[in-house]
Amino acid sequence: MSASHPARWWHKLDDGRIQCDLCPRDCKLHEGQRGLCFVRMVENGRMVLTTYGRSSGFCIDPVEKKPLNHFYPGSSVFSFGTAGCNLACKFCQNWDISKARDMDRLMDEASPEAIAEAAAKYGCKSVAFTYNDPVIFAEYAMDTADACHARGIPTVAVTAGYMHDAARREFYAKMDAADVDLKAFTDNFYKNLCSGHLQPILDTLVYLRRETQVWLEITTLIIPGHNDTDGELTALSRWVFKELGADVPLHFSAFHPDYKMMDVPPTPRETLGRARRIAMKEGLRYVYIGNVHDPEGDTTYCPSCKKALIVRDWYLINAYKLTDDGHCPDCGTAIAGRYEKFTKAFGPRRIPVTMHACRQDENQG
């Protein structure tokens, strides 16, 4: 399978260069040059995606790992990514993938149809575009979403949300759920630590919530000394409540030293608890803590009667008490999300999958 695939969202400039219109970077490229994401380039006078059909790896994950706590809880999700990214976060926790410039890392080839078939074969409820940002391999993700939908399999985007409006509308027309990283609530943070800007992410969040049926959850990685003040956490939570509503789940995740920020200490558990309390005080109903052991912060509670409805410990579900259609069995309150009859949780394990093995199984069958 050729990895070079015609790209959408570009136009020619008067000086002969081609401008990529996918994201706010607006990379202007000569023949043979690649954008900052490294995977979109000019080839024979047109923009192409160089990683179409090639992945850095496939895994079956619990959906809570995305993290999505209100999108078919306890189900399994077929997950994959490619290489590259259109942000340059100094704290990237998947930097070996997102910053990869060696296309030889993409060893596992798979067509959109093969991915949908593998997800169905392994009984996965959904397929997630994750590990690196699916915005930069949007054409591949969108074609895969079409193949998944043909089999009745929902799709999930795990993304930083950094894209232009036209591309955003086409991309999310193919998605059923999204976990969007709201990395901080100041433009200085985005400029200094991500080489980007805050407003496009806010635009993505508002678009998803107000103009689509995509199920939305938000994740904020709390980095000590950079985005953890009471003032910023209050402003972020207040904005989510005002612009998106009380029912959008918000995940506060612990930072661990990585990539170019090895000198920053891990996030204290107390900081995460403080962030959760602030968000709930601002009116958010579903606030979670991630990347640390915190059963209370993992658990879904009824916002009305406070009953523990989905009791989690990391990615393990120890109790599930929601009705099949997502209501509290005690008081009848509807719990925001996407639900179906719950039988048995997939569990906390992560199962690597190779498409080569899938093909071998098919040949033997």
N, C-alpha and C positions, 0 to 999 in steps of 0.2 A: 504494500500500500504506500503510495506517495504521500509524504508528510506535507508537501507544499499544496495549499488549497486556496482558491480565490477568496479574498477577504471582502467583507462589506465595509461601509462607512469610511470612505476616503475620497479625495478629489485632487485633481491636478492643479498646481499653482502656475502662475504666469512665468516663473523663472525655471520651469521644467521639473521642479521637485514635486513630490506627492505628499500631501498632508493626510495623516491618519485622523479620522473623525470619531474614533471609538471612545476616547476618554479625554479629560481636560488637559492632558499633556500636549495634544495637538502636534505630535512629532512631525517635522518636515524633513523628508528624506530624499537623498539622491539614489540613483540606481545602485542596488547592492547593499544599501545601508539598512540597519535594523533600528526599530524604536527602542525606547528605554526598557520596555518589557522584554526585549530581545527576541521575541517570537513572531513579531509582525515586521515584514521587510518588503522592500521594493524589488521586484523581480520582473524583468522584461516589461518595464513601464507600468506595472500594476502592483497593488498591494496584495500580499499573500500572507496566510497563516502557515508557519513552518512546522507546527506541531500537530496538525490535524491527523487523527487516527493513531497517535502515539502517546503512551502514558508513562509516568514515573512509577506507577504501581496501582494495583487494585486490592481493596480489602472489603470485607464485610464487617461493619461496625454496628454497635447499638446506636440508634438514632440520637440518643441523649449525648453522644460524643460530639455532635456537630457544633454547638449543642442546640438541640431542639427538644424541649420538654413537653410541648403541647401538640406535637405532630405525630399522631399514632404512637404514643408512648409504649416503650417496651419492644418496638419492632426493630427489624434489622434493615440496614441501608447499605446498598452496594456503592462503595466510594472509590473515586479515582481523581487524579489530577494530572497535570502535564509538567511544564517547567516555566520559569519566568514569573514576573509580576510587574504591574504598572505603578506600584508604590515602592519606596526604598526605605522601609522601616528599619531603623537601627536595632530594634528589639525583636526582629522576626524570629518566631519559634520554629518555623519550617524553612529556614534560610537555605538549607542544602538543596531544597527543591525550588523555592521561589526565586533564588538568586542564581540558579544553575544556568550556565551558558554553554554547557557541553551537551549537545543534543544526543550524544551516545548514552546519556542517562536514561533516555526514553526507550527502554528496551522492549516493552510490551506493546505490541500493535493490536488494535482492535477497532473495527468499524462500529458506527453507532448501532447497527443491527446486532452485532455480536455482543455488545455490552448489554443491550436490552434482553437478549436471549440468556446471557449468563445470569443476570439479575433474576429472571424468571426461574431459571433452573435451580438456583440456590434458595428460592423462596423469599427473596427480599421484598419488603413492602415498597421500598422506594430506591431511587438512584440519586447519589449526591455528587455534585461537582465541587471538589474541595482540595485540600492540601496546598495548592496554590490557587490564585484567584481565577475563577472561570470567566471573568470579564475578558481576559486576554485570549482565551480560546473559545470565545462566544459562538463562533460558527460550528465548531465541533460539539459544544454543549447543546446548542439548539437542535442540531440534527439528531443527536442522541436522545434529547427530550422527545422529539417526534417519534422516534422508534420505540421509546418507552411507553409513550401514551397509546401507541397502537396496540400495546399489550396490556393496557390498563394499569401501568406502573407510574406513580407520581414521581416528580423530579424536584430536587433541592439544590439551591445555590448557596454556597458558603463563601461570602464575599466581603470585600471592603467597600463595595458600592460606588467605586470611583469611575463614573462613566457619564457620557453626554446623554441628553434626553432622547434623541432619536434612537440611539443604540439601546438605551435603557428600556424603551417601550417595546422594541422588537424582542429583546432578550427575555424580559419578564413575562411576555405573552406566552412563553413556553415553560414557565416555572410554576410549581405548585406551592413551594415554600422557600423561604430564605432566612438565613441567619446572617445579619449584616454587622460587621465590626464597626462600632462607633468608638474609635480609638481614644478619643478625648473630646473635650468640649471647648477647645481654644484653637484658633487658627495657627498660633505660634507653635503649638505642639505638632500639628500636621506639617508645618513648614520646616521646622528644625529637626524633627525625628522621622518624618515620613516622606519628605520632599513632595508634599501635596498641599491640599487645602481642605478645610472643613465643609464649606458650603455644598459642594457636589454630593457629599455623603448625606447631609441633611435633606437635600433635594430628592435623593433616591429613597430615603425613608418616608418622606411625606408622600411621594408618588406611590410607593408600594401600599401604604396604609389607606390612602384616600381614593386611589384610582384603579386598584386591582383587587382581585380576590386571593392574591398570594398570601399564604400564612406567614407572618413576620415575627421573628424574634431578634433580639439585639444582644451583642456581646461587647463588653468593655473590659479590656485587660488593664488592671490597676497597677501602675508602675510607681513605686515609692519615689516621692520627690518630683514627680512630673505631671500626674493627673489625679492626685489623691487628696486634694484639699476639700474641706467641707463645702467651701464656696463653689468649686467646680462640680463636685458631685451633686450638690443641690441644684445648680443651674442645669446640668444634664438631665436629671430626673424630672425637674419641673418642665423642661422643654418636651420630653417624651410624653408626659401626662397631658400637656396642653395641645401639642401638635398631633400626637398619635393616639392618645387615649390610655386609660388605666389598664386595659386588658393586654397590652403588648408585653410579653415576658422580657425581662431584662436580666442578663447574666453578668455578674462581676467575677472575673477570673483572675487567679493569682499569676503574677509575673515570676518567671524564673530566669536567672542571668543567662543570656544567650547572645550570639552573633557579635554585634559591636557594643553591647551594653553589659559586658561581663562584670563591670565594677559596681553595678546597681544591685542591692540586696533583694532577695525574694520578698514578695508581698506578705506582710504579717497577717495572720488570720484575723486579728483584731481590726485591721483596716478594712478587710472584706466585710466583716460584720457591721462595721460603722457605715460603709457604703450601702449595704442592704437596708439598714435602719433608716437612713436618709431617704432612700428611694421610696420605701413604704410610707414614710411620713408624708412624702409629697403626693401620695395617693395611688402609687402603682400597686397592683394587686398580686402580681406574680414576679418576685425578685429572687434570684438564685445566686449561689456561690459556687465557683468552679475551680478546678485544679488543686484543691485541698480537701482533706477529709472533713466534711461538715454535713452530717445527715439532716440537720434542721434546714440548712441552706440548700440542700438538694431536693427537699420534699415539696410537693404541691399541696397547698392548703385551700380549703374553701374560703373565699373572701367574705362570706356572710357568717357562717357558723364556726369557722376556724378549724373544722375537722381536717385531719391529715388524710388526704385522698390518694395520693401516690407517694408512698414512702420509699425514698431512694437512699442508697449509700454508694457514692460514686455513680457507676453506671448499673448497679444492681438494684432491681426493684424488689423490695421486701414485702410490700403490700400494695394492692390496687383495688380501690373501692369505688371508683367512678361507675356510673351506669353506662350501658353500651353507647348511649348518645351523648355522653359527656356531662352528666349532671351529678351534683352532690346527692347521695342517697338519703341523707338525713333531712336537708332543708329544701332540696330541689333546685338550688341555684345552678344555672348553666355555667360551666367552666369553659372559658374561651379556648378554642383550639380545634383540632381535627381528630375525631375519635371513631372507633369501631369496636365491635365485641372483643373483649380482652380474654385470651385463653391462657397463654403462657409467654413470659418475657423471653426475648432472645438471649439476654444475659449480658455480662460485662465484657466478654471476650472480644478480641479483635482477630479476625481470621484473614491472613493474606491469601490472595488468589492470583494465579497466573492464567492469562487467557490461553497460553500454550497448553496448560493442563486441561482447560475447558475444551479446547479443540481435540485433544487426545481422547478425552472421555466421549466426545461425540463420535469420533471415528471408531472407538471400540464398541459404542452402542450400535 
